[in-house]
Every structure is written in C-alpha cells, then in structure tokens.
Amino acid sequence: MSSDRPGVATREELTALVDSAGDKLVVVDLRNPDAAVEPEDQVTLAIAALPSADNRPQAIHAVWDRSNDTMPLDSLETLPKDTPIITHCGAGGRGQKAKEYLQLKGFTNVLNGGGPKDTELWEVYGKK
C-alpha cells in the first residue's frame, strides 16, 4: 500500500526517477539503529537492514537529527547538485524533512520514497 504521508512520492514518480537515474541514483537511509532514540525504526530495520555495499550498493546511511533538523552531508558533499536522490526513513516523515533539507543545500533532483513500511514504493528502490 502506498503512503498517505505528505510529500511522499508516488510509485510512478519513483519509478521514473529510478529508471532515468540508472547507476547515478543515490538512496539516503535516515533511520536510526539506536532503539532508545528511535524505537519505531526497529520495526523497519527488521524488514530492511541499513545499507551496506552488499545489500544496497547505491544507498548511504545518514541518521536524521531531530533535535537540530539536520543530517550529515559528508557522503553527499562531492556529488553534483543534480544527482538523483531518494530519501527515506521508516515511512516518510524524516524522509520529507531530509528532502527539503537537501533542496535547501542546493540539490535539485530529490524525492521522498517513504520507507520499508510502504511496500508498494519500497519495491521500486529498496534494493538500490
């Protein structure tokens, strides 16, 4: 089922971005493995592990900092500003905040993919 969260892209939008991006696509996983900080993330981490070179080669992990509404940009600093990016968390709330944050930082091709809870959307990009 597709998300009804504000800002989460449609399946069609995500499919178009994934298809056009090819190996230039970057998926930014904002989930926090610390259950004390983000207990809800434990549910989606059971569905889909955090990215690694083995399981999601086009994804990076950058925990969203709720207290400062920021995320580390180290892994994105060298990317062209038009790099196709999909942000996600568990279901899309932090994914939307990260999308807006990246747009403020000059990135122009960013979609919020929701997260593993949105199975219809996750199957479009979840293995990237």
Chimera marker file (.cmm) of the C-alpha trace (Angstrom):
<marker_set name="trace">
<marker id="1" x="0.000" y="0.000" z="0.000" r="1" g="1" b="0" radius="0.5"/>
<marker id="2" x="1.280" y="3.449" z="-0.916" r="1" g="1" b="0" radius="0.5"/>
<marker id="3" x="1.835" y="6.100" z="1.748" r="1" g="1" b="0" radius="0.5"/>
<marker id="4" x="-0.594" y="8.875" z="2.509" r="1" g="1" b="0" radius="0.5"/>
<marker id="5" x="2.136" y="10.913" z="4.222" r="1" g="1" b="0" radius="0.5"/>
<marker id="6" x="2.557" y="14.428" z="2.824" r="1" g="1" b="0" radius="0.5"/>
<marker id="7" x="5.461" y="14.748" z="0.424" r="1" g="1" b="0" radius="0.5"/>
<marker id="8" x="5.982" y="11.037" z="-0.248" r="1" g="1" b="0" radius="0.5"/>
<marker id="9" x="6.402" y="10.464" z="-3.972" r="1" g="1" b="0" radius="0.5"/>
<marker id="10" x="4.054" y="8.262" z="-5.955" r="1" g="1" b="0" radius="0.5"/>
<marker id="11" x="5.105" y="4.909" z="-7.336" r="1" g="1" b="0" radius="0.5"/>
<marker id="12" x="5.104" y="6.442" z="-10.809" r="1" g="1" b="0" radius="0.5"/>
<marker id="13" x="7.400" y="9.308" z="-9.749" r="1" g="1" b="0" radius="0.5"/>
<marker id="14" x="9.823" y="6.926" z="-8.043" r="1" g="1" b="0" radius="0.5"/>
<marker id="15" x="9.833" y="4.503" z="-10.975" r="1" g="1" b="0" radius="0.5"/>
<marker id="16" x="10.577" y="7.324" z="-13.419" r="1" g="1" b="0" radius="0.5"/>
<marker id="17" x="13.456" y="8.592" z="-11.268" r="1" g="1" b="0" radius="0.5"/>
<marker id="18" x="14.950" y="5.118" z="-10.738" r="1" g="1" b="0" radius="0.5"/>
<marker id="19" x="14.667" y="4.254" z="-14.442" r="1" g="1" b="0" radius="0.5"/>
<marker id="20" x="16.221" y="7.514" z="-15.646" r="1" g="1" b="0" radius="0.5"/>
<marker id="21" x="18.949" y="7.616" z="-12.979" r="1" g="1" b="0" radius="0.5"/>
<marker id="22" x="20.464" y="4.189" z="-13.526" r="1" g="1" b="0" radius="0.5"/>
<marker id="23" x="23.648" y="3.796" z="-11.511" r="1" g="1" b="0" radius="0.5"/>
<marker id="24" x="23.715" y="7.524" z="-10.658" r="1" g="1" b="0" radius="0.5"/>
<marker id="25" x="20.856" y="7.073" z="-8.176" r="1" g="1" b="0" radius="0.5"/>
<marker id="26" x="21.679" y="7.660" z="-4.507" r="1" g="1" b="0" radius="0.5"/>
<marker id="27" x="19.316" y="6.413" z="-1.809" r="1" g="1" b="0" radius="0.5"/>
<marker id="28" x="19.674" y="8.128" z="1.580" r="1" g="1" b="0" radius="0.5"/>
<marker id="29" x="18.515" y="5.981" z="4.518" r="1" g="1" b="0" radius="0.5"/>
<marker id="30" x="17.763" y="8.196" z="7.534" r="1" g="1" b="0" radius="0.5"/>
<marker id="31" x="16.770" y="5.500" z="10.019" r="1" g="1" b="0" radius="0.5"/>
<marker id="32" x="18.435" y="5.362" z="13.412" r="1" g="1" b="0" radius="0.5"/>
<marker id="33" x="19.660" y="1.967" z="14.675" r="1" g="1" b="0" radius="0.5"/>
<marker id="34" x="19.544" y="3.234" z="18.282" r="1" g="1" b="0" radius="0.5"/>
<marker id="35" x="16.269" y="1.882" z="19.691" r="1" g="1" b="0" radius="0.5"/>
<marker id="36" x="16.458" y="4.294" z="22.627" r="1" g="1" b="0" radius="0.5"/>
<marker id="37" x="16.334" y="7.242" z="20.223" r="1" g="1" b="0" radius="0.5"/>
<marker id="38" x="14.022" y="5.891" z="17.503" r="1" g="1" b="0" radius="0.5"/>
<marker id="39" x="12.149" y="2.818" z="18.770" r="1" g="1" b="0" radius="0.5"/>
<marker id="40" x="9.852" y="2.751" z="15.718" r="1" g="1" b="0" radius="0.5"/>
<marker id="41" x="12.840" y="2.267" z="13.412" r="1" g="1" b="0" radius="0.5"/>
<marker id="42" x="13.348" y="-1.192" z="14.889" r="1" g="1" b="0" radius="0.5"/>
<marker id="43" x="10.214" y="-2.345" z="13.046" r="1" g="1" b="0" radius="0.5"/>
<marker id="44" x="11.502" y="-1.256" z="9.652" r="1" g="1" b="0" radius="0.5"/>
<marker id="45" x="15.040" y="-2.427" z="10.377" r="1" g="1" b="0" radius="0.5"/>
<marker id="46" x="13.541" y="-5.908" z="10.754" r="1" g="1" b="0" radius="0.5"/>
<marker id="47" x="12.054" y="-5.519" z="7.250" r="1" g="1" b="0" radius="0.5"/>
<marker id="48" x="15.122" y="-3.962" z="5.616" r="1" g="1" b="0" radius="0.5"/>
<marker id="49" x="18.616" y="-3.674" z="7.040" r="1" g="1" b="0" radius="0.5"/>
<marker id="50" x="20.653" y="-0.485" z="6.971" r="1" g="1" b="0" radius="0.5"/>
<marker id="51" x="22.556" y="-0.091" z="3.713" r="1" g="1" b="0" radius="0.5"/>
<marker id="52" x="25.888" y="-1.731" z="3.034" r="1" g="1" b="0" radius="0.5"/>
<marker id="53" x="27.917" y="-2.415" z="-0.087" r="1" g="1" b="0" radius="0.5"/>
<marker id="54" x="26.490" y="-5.943" z="-0.106" r="1" g="1" b="0" radius="0.5"/>
<marker id="55" x="22.786" y="-5.341" z="0.388" r="1" g="1" b="0" radius="0.5"/>
<marker id="56" x="22.117" y="-1.845" z="-1.038" r="1" g="1" b="0" radius="0.5"/>
<marker id="57" x="25.100" y="-0.641" z="-3.073" r="1" g="1" b="0" radius="0.5"/>
<marker id="58" x="23.564" y="2.694" z="-4.131" r="1" g="1" b="0" radius="0.5"/>
<marker id="59" x="22.442" y="3.666" z="-0.637" r="1" g="1" b="0" radius="0.5"/>
<marker id="60" x="24.110" y="5.620" z="2.119" r="1" g="1" b="0" radius="0.5"/>
<marker id="61" x="23.213" y="5.862" z="5.780" r="1" g="1" b="0" radius="0.5"/>
<marker id="62" x="22.805" y="9.329" z="7.309" r="1" g="1" b="0" radius="0.5"/>
<marker id="63" x="20.794" y="9.491" z="10.549" r="1" g="1" b="0" radius="0.5"/>
<marker id="64" x="18.333" y="12.403" z="10.703" r="1" g="1" b="0" radius="0.5"/>
<marker id="65" x="18.978" y="14.558" z="13.772" r="1" g="1" b="0" radius="0.5"/>
<marker id="66" x="15.529" y="15.513" z="15.065" r="1" g="1" b="0" radius="0.5"/>
<marker id="67" x="16.881" y="17.926" z="17.663" r="1" g="1" b="0" radius="0.5"/>
<marker id="68" x="18.629" y="20.089" z="15.040" r="1" g="1" b="0" radius="0.5"/>
<marker id="69" x="16.609" y="19.180" z="11.918" r="1" g="1" b="0" radius="0.5"/>
<marker id="70" x="19.792" y="18.273" z="10.079" r="1" g="1" b="0" radius="0.5"/>
<marker id="71" x="21.685" y="15.323" z="8.696" r="1" g="1" b="0" radius="0.5"/>
<marker id="72" x="25.363" y="14.692" z="7.998" r="1" g="1" b="0" radius="0.5"/>
<marker id="73" x="26.294" y="15.629" z="4.442" r="1" g="1" b="0" radius="0.5"/>
<marker id="74" x="29.763" y="14.028" z="4.320" r="1" g="1" b="0" radius="0.5"/>
<marker id="75" x="28.707" y="11.325" z="1.855" r="1" g="1" b="0" radius="0.5"/>
<marker id="76" x="26.928" y="13.813" z="-0.401" r="1" g="1" b="0" radius="0.5"/>
<marker id="77" x="29.396" y="16.726" z="-0.492" r="1" g="1" b="0" radius="0.5"/>
<marker id="78" x="31.173" y="15.636" z="-3.660" r="1" g="1" b="0" radius="0.5"/>
<marker id="79" x="28.032" y="14.788" z="-5.613" r="1" g="1" b="0" radius="0.5"/>
<marker id="80" x="26.747" y="17.058" z="-8.379" r="1" g="1" b="0" radius="0.5"/>
<marker id="81" x="23.707" y="19.037" z="-7.217" r="1" g="1" b="0" radius="0.5"/>
<marker id="82" x="21.528" y="17.369" z="-9.889" r="1" g="1" b="0" radius="0.5"/>
<marker id="83" x="22.274" y="13.853" z="-8.620" r="1" g="1" b="0" radius="0.5"/>
<marker id="84" x="19.045" y="11.819" z="-8.457" r="1" g="1" b="0" radius="0.5"/>
<marker id="85" x="18.377" y="11.145" z="-4.757" r="1" g="1" b="0" radius="0.5"/>
<marker id="86" x="15.655" y="9.251" z="-2.910" r="1" g="1" b="0" radius="0.5"/>
<marker id="87" x="15.395" y="9.944" z="0.811" r="1" g="1" b="0" radius="0.5"/>
<marker id="88" x="13.622" y="7.557" z="3.167" r="1" g="1" b="0" radius="0.5"/>
<marker id="89" x="13.150" y="6.641" z="6.788" r="1" g="1" b="0" radius="0.5"/>
<marker id="90" x="10.581" y="4.171" z="8.088" r="1" g="1" b="0" radius="0.5"/>
<marker id="91" x="7.519" y="5.665" z="6.467" r="1" g="1" b="0" radius="0.5"/>
<marker id="92" x="8.383" y="9.129" z="5.144" r="1" g="1" b="0" radius="0.5"/>
<marker id="93" x="8.287" y="11.769" z="7.890" r="1" g="1" b="0" radius="0.5"/>
<marker id="94" x="12.049" y="12.244" z="8.243" r="1" g="1" b="0" radius="0.5"/>
<marker id="95" x="12.394" y="11.420" z="4.555" r="1" g="1" b="0" radius="0.5"/>
<marker id="96" x="10.397" y="14.553" z="3.754" r="1" g="1" b="0" radius="0.5"/>
<marker id="97" x="12.425" y="16.699" z="6.148" r="1" g="1" b="0" radius="0.5"/>
<marker id="98" x="15.638" y="15.393" z="4.578" r="1" g="1" b="0" radius="0.5"/>
<marker id="99" x="14.300" y="16.038" z="1.071" r="1" g="1" b="0" radius="0.5"/>
<marker id="100" x="13.569" y="19.654" z="2.000" r="1" g="1" b="0" radius="0.5"/>
<marker id="101" x="16.952" y="19.990" z="3.760" r="1" g="1" b="0" radius="0.5"/>
<marker id="102" x="18.822" y="18.686" z="0.712" r="1" g="1" b="0" radius="0.5"/>
<marker id="103" x="16.875" y="21.063" z="-1.526" r="1" g="1" b="0" radius="0.5"/>
<marker id="104" x="17.914" y="23.956" z="0.748" r="1" g="1" b="0" radius="0.5"/>
<marker id="105" x="21.507" y="22.753" z="0.296" r="1" g="1" b="0" radius="0.5"/>
<marker id="106" x="21.095" y="23.042" z="-3.484" r="1" g="1" b="0" radius="0.5"/>
<marker id="107" x="20.169" y="19.511" z="-4.550" r="1" g="1" b="0" radius="0.5"/>
<marker id="108" x="17.620" y="19.692" z="-7.340" r="1" g="1" b="0" radius="0.5"/>
<marker id="109" x="16.542" y="16.117" z="-8.054" r="1" g="1" b="0" radius="0.5"/>
<marker id="110" x="15.279" y="14.712" z="-4.740" r="1" g="1" b="0" radius="0.5"/>
<marker id="111" x="12.216" y="12.575" z="-3.969" r="1" g="1" b="0" radius="0.5"/>
<marker id="112" x="10.931" y="11.247" z="-0.649" r="1" g="1" b="0" radius="0.5"/>
<marker id="113" x="10.442" y="7.492" z="-1.008" r="1" g="1" b="0" radius="0.5"/>
<marker id="114" x="8.639" y="6.878" z="2.277" r="1" g="1" b="0" radius="0.5"/>
<marker id="115" x="10.310" y="3.734" z="3.574" r="1" g="1" b="0" radius="0.5"/>
<marker id="116" x="10.043" y="-0.014" z="4.071" r="1" g="1" b="0" radius="0.5"/>
<marker id="117" x="6.563" y="0.329" z="5.606" r="1" g="1" b="0" radius="0.5"/>
<marker id="118" x="5.350" y="1.496" z="2.171" r="1" g="1" b="0" radius="0.5"/>
<marker id="119" x="5.806" y="-1.861" z="0.465" r="1" g="1" b="0" radius="0.5"/>
<marker id="120" x="4.471" y="-0.694" z="-2.905" r="1" g="1" b="0" radius="0.5"/>
<marker id="121" x="7.053" y="2.092" z="-3.017" r="1" g="1" b="0" radius="0.5"/>
<marker id="122" x="9.855" y="0.140" z="-1.338" r="1" g="1" b="0" radius="0.5"/>
<marker id="123" x="9.860" y="-2.478" z="-4.089" r="1" g="1" b="0" radius="0.5"/>
<marker id="124" x="10.753" y="0.269" z="-6.603" r="1" g="1" b="0" radius="0.5"/>
<marker id="125" x="14.012" y="1.334" z="-4.916" r="1" g="1" b="0" radius="0.5"/>
<marker id="126" x="14.551" y="-0.758" z="-1.770" r="1" g="1" b="0" radius="0.5"/>
<marker id="127" x="17.355" y="-2.875" z="-3.231" r="1" g="1" b="0" radius="0.5"/>
<marker id="128" x="19.279" y="0.049" z="-4.677" r="1" g="1" b="0" radius="0.5"/>
<link id1="1" id2="2" r="1" g="1" b="0" radius="0.2"/>
<link id1="2" id2="3" r="1" g="1" b="0" radius="0.2"/>
<link id1="3" id2="4" r="1" g="1" b="0" radius="0.2"/>
<link id1="4" id2="5" r="1" g="1" b="0" radius="0.2"/>
<link id1="5" id2="6" r="1" g="1" b="0" radius="0.2"/>
<link id1="6" id2="7" r="1" g="1" b="0" radius="0.2"/>
<link id1="7" id2="8" r="1" g="1" b="0" radius="0.2"/>
<link id1="8" id2="9" r="1" g="1" b="0" radius="0.2"/>
<link id1="9" id2="10" r="1" g="1" b="0" radius="0.2"/>
<link id1="10" id2="11" r="1" g="1" b="0" radius="0.2"/>
<link id1="11" id2="12" r="1" g="1" b="0" radius="0.2"/>
<link id1="12" id2="13" r="1" g="1" b="0" radius="0.2"/>
<link id1="13" id2="14" r="1" g="1" b="0" radius="0.2"/>
<link id1="14" id2="15" r="1" g="1" b="0" radius="0.2"/>
<link id1="15" id2="16" r="1" g="1" b="0" radius="0.2"/>
<link id1="16" id2="17" r="1" g="1" b="0" radius="0.2"/>
<link id1="17" id2="18" r="1" g="1" b="0" radius="0.2"/>
<link id1="18" id2="19" r="1" g="1" b="0" radius="0.2"/>
<link id1="19" id2="20" r="1" g="1" b="0" radius="0.2"/>
<link id1="20" id2="21" r="1" g="1" b="0" radius="0.2"/>
<link id1="21" id2="22" r="1" g="1" b="0" radius="0.2"/>
<link id1="22" id2="23" r="1" g="1" b="0" radius="0.2"/>
<link id1="23" id2="24" r="1" g="1" b="0" radius="0.2"/>
<link id1="24" id2="25" r="1" g="1" b="0" radius="0.2"/>
<link id1="25" id2="26" r="1" g="1" b="0" radius="0.2"/>
<link id1="26" id2="27" r="1" g="1" b="0" radius="0.2"/>
<link id1="27" id2="28" r="1" g="1" b="0" radius="0.2"/>
<link id1="28" id2="29" r="1" g="1" b="0" radius="0.2"/>
<link id1="29" id2="30" r="1" g="1" b="0" radius="0.2"/>
<link id1="30" id2="31" r="1" g="1" b="0" radius="0.2"/>
<link id1="31" id2="32" r="1" g="1" b="0" radius="0.2"/>
<link id1="32" id2="33" r="1" g="1" b="0" radius="0.2"/>
<link id1="33" id2="34" r="1" g="1" b="0" radius="0.2"/>
<link id1="34" id2="35" r="1" g="1" b="0" radius="0.2"/>
<link id1="35" id2="36" r="1" g="1" b="0" radius="0.2"/>
<link id1="36" id2="37" r="1" g="1" b="0" radius="0.2"/>
<link id1="37" id2="38" r="1" g="1" b="0" radius="0.2"/>
<link id1="38" id2="39" r="1" g="1" b="0" radius="0.2"/>
<link id1="39" id2="40" r="1" g="1" b="0" radius="0.2"/>
<link id1="40" id2="41" r="1" g="1" b="0" radius="0.2"/>
<link id1="41" id2="42" r="1" g="1" b="0" radius="0.2"/>
<link id1="42" id2="43" r="1" g="1" b="0" radius="0.2"/>
<link id1="43" id2="44" r="1" g="1" b="0" radius="0.2"/>
<link id1="44" id2="45" r="1" g="1" b="0" radius="0.2"/>
<link id1="45" id2="46" r="1" g="1" b="0" radius="0.2"/>
<link id1="46" id2="47" r="1" g="1" b="0" radius="0.2"/>
<link id1="47" id2="48" r="1" g="1" b="0" radius="0.2"/>
<link id1="48" id2="49" r="1" g="1" b="0" radius="0.2"/>
<link id1="49" id2="50" r="1" g="1" b="0" radius="0.2"/>
<link id1="50" id2="51" r="1" g="1" b="0" radius="0.2"/>
<link id1="51" id2="52" r="1" g="1" b="0" radius="0.2"/>
<link id1="52" id2="53" r="1" g="1" b="0" radius="0.2"/>
<link id1="53" id2="54" r="1" g="1" b="0" radius="0.2"/>
<link id1="54" id2="55" r="1" g="1" b="0" radius="0.2"/>
<link id1="55" id2="56" r="1" g="1" b="0" radius="0.2"/>
<link id1="56" id2="57" r="1" g="1" b="0" radius="0.2"/>
<link id1="57" id2="58" r="1" g="1" b="0" radius="0.2"/>
<link id1="58" id2="59" r="1" g="1" b="0" radius="0.2"/>
<link id1="59" id2="60" r="1" g="1" b="0" radius="0.2"/>
<link id1="60" id2="61" r="1" g="1" b="0" radius="0.2"/>
<link id1="61" id2="62" r="1" g="1" b="0" radius="0.2"/>
<link id1="62" id2="63" r="1" g="1" b="0" radius="0.2"/>
<link id1="63" id2="64" r="1" g="1" b="0" radius="0.2"/>
<link id1="64" id2="65" r="1" g="1" b="0" radius="0.2"/>
<link id1="65" id2="66" r="1" g="1" b="0" radius="0.2"/>
<link id1="66" id2="67" r="1" g="1" b="0" radius="0.2"/>
<link id1="67" id2="68" r="1" g="1" b="0" radius="0.2"/>
<link id1="68" id2="69" r="1" g="1" b="0" radius="0.2"/>
<link id1="69" id2="70" r="1" g="1" b="0" radius="0.2"/>
<link id1="70" id2="71" r="1" g="1" b="0" radius="0.2"/>
<link id1="71" id2="72" r="1" g="1" b="0" radius="0.2"/>
<link id1="72" id2="73" r="1" g="1" b="0" radius="0.2"/>
<link id1="73" id2="74" r="1" g="1" b="0" radius="0.2"/>
<link id1="74" id2="75" r="1" g="1" b="0" radius="0.2"/>
<link id1="75" id2="76" r="1" g="1" b="0" radius="0.2"/>
<link id1="76" id2="77" r="1" g="1" b="0" radius="0.2"/>
<link id1="77" id2="78" r="1" g="1" b="0" radius="0.2"/>
<link id1="78" id2="79" r="1" g="1" b="0" radius="0.2"/>
<link id1="79" id2="80" r="1" g="1" b="0" radius="0.2"/>
<link id1="80" id2="81" r="1" g="1" b="0" radius="0.2"/>
<link id1="81" id2="82" r="1" g="1" b="0" radius="0.2"/>
<link id1="82" id2="83" r="1" g="1" b="0" radius="0.2"/>
<link id1="83" id2="84" r="1" g="1" b="0" radius="0.2"/>
<link id1="84" id2="85" r="1" g="1" b="0" radius="0.2"/>
<link id1="85" id2="86" r="1" g="1" b="0" radius="0.2"/>
<link id1="86" id2="87" r="1" g="1" b="0" radius="0.2"/>
<link id1="87" id2="88" r="1" g="1" b="0" radius="0.2"/>
<link id1="88" id2="89" r="1" g="1" b="0" radius="0.2"/>
<link id1="89" id2="90" r="1" g="1" b="0" radius="0.2"/>
<link id1="90" id2="91" r="1" g="1" b="0" radius="0.2"/>
<link id1="91" id2="92" r="1" g="1" b="0" radius="0.2"/>
<link id1="92" id2="93" r="1" g="1" b="0" radius="0.2"/>
<link id1="93" id2="94" r="1" g="1" b="0" radius="0.2"/>
<link id1="94" id2="95" r="1" g="1" b="0" radius="0.2"/>
<link id1="95" id2="96" r="1" g="1" b="0" radius="0.2"/>
<link id1="96" id2="97" r="1" g="1" b="0" radius="0.2"/>
<link id1="97" id2="98" r="1" g="1" b="0" radius="0.2"/>
<link id1="98" id2="99" r="1" g="1" b="0" radius="0.2"/>
<link id1="99" id2="100" r="1" g="1" b="0" radius="0.2"/>
<link id1="100" id2="101" r="1" g="1" b="0" radius="0.2"/>
<link id1="101" id2="102" r="1" g="1" b="0" radius="0.2"/>
<link id1="102" id2="103" r="1" g="1" b="0" radius="0.2"/>
<link id1="103" id2="104" r="1" g="1" b="0" radius="0.2"/>
<link id1="104" id2="105" r="1" g="1" b="0" radius="0.2"/>
<link id1="105" id2="106" r="1" g="1" b="0" radius="0.2"/>
<link id1="106" id2="107" r="1" g="1" b="0" radius="0.2"/>
<link id1="107" id2="108" r="1" g="1" b="0" radius="0.2"/>
<link id1="108" id2="109" r="1" g="1" b="0" radius="0.2"/>
<link id1="109" id2="110" r="1" g="1" b="0" radius="0.2"/>
<link id1="110" id2="111" r="1" g="1" b="0" radius="0.2"/>
<link id1="111" id2="112" r="1" g="1" b="0" radius="0.2"/>
<link id1="112" id2="113" r="1" g="1" b="0" radius="0.2"/>
<link id1="113" id2="114" r="1" g="1" b="0" radius="0.2"/>
<link id1="114" id2="115" r="1" g="1" b="0" radius="0.2"/>
<link id1="115" id2="116" r="1" g="1" b="0" radius="0.2"/>
<link id1="116" id2="117" r="1" g="1" b="0" radius="0.2"/>
<link id1="117" id2="118" r="1" g="1" b="0" radius="0.2"/>
<link id1="118" id2="119" r="1" g="1" b="0" radius="0.2"/>
<link id1="119" id2="120" r="1" g="1" b="0" radius="0.2"/>
<link id1="120" id2="121" r="1" g="1" b="0" radius="0.2"/>
<link id1="121" id2="122" r="1" g="1" b="0" radius="0.2"/>
<link id1="122" id2="123" r="1" g="1" b="0" radius="0.2"/>
<link id1="123" id2="124" r="1" g="1" b="0" radius="0.2"/>
<link id1="124" id2="125" r="1" g="1" b="0" radius="0.2"/>
<link id1="125" id2="126" r="1" g="1" b="0" radius="0.2"/>
<link id1="126" id2="127" r="1" g="1" b="0" radius="0.2"/>
<link id1="127" id2="128" r="1" g="1" b="0" radius="0.2"/>
</marker_set>
